[in-house]
Amino acid sequence: MPKTKPHKSDPAVLVAVADYFRVLSEASRLQILACLKSGPMNVMEIAEVTSLGQANLSKHLKVLTQAGILSRQPKGTSAYYEIAEPMIFELCELACDRISERVQQQAESLKVFRSKTAVF
């Protein structure tokens, strides 16, 4: 009997999607991804660019690697990390653009509200 592809609304699929977004919900991890956009780097290089402590950085790199977002390539005495899922930048850009629009709309609404309620 052929296996059927799980539907997008399948609870198991939704749990996996929620887990994926949970990985991206940490600002330090987004900072690491932005750092690696220019190409592979080792832990010391990433730490220098992000100013994250090595223990904290290693924890985040492990989470991103386990999620399949990063890949780890040993080279000599170092390990280099690189983006394994390039579409991550499209996803982040889409979210950033939408959030930026929302913040701008809220600022405009607040400005209008303040101008209407100002007491002189």
Summary of the structure (lengths in Angstrom):
residues: 120
radius of gyration: 20.1
end to end distance: 77.0
largest distance: 77.0
contacts: 279
relative contact order: 0.10
helix: 62%
strand: 12%
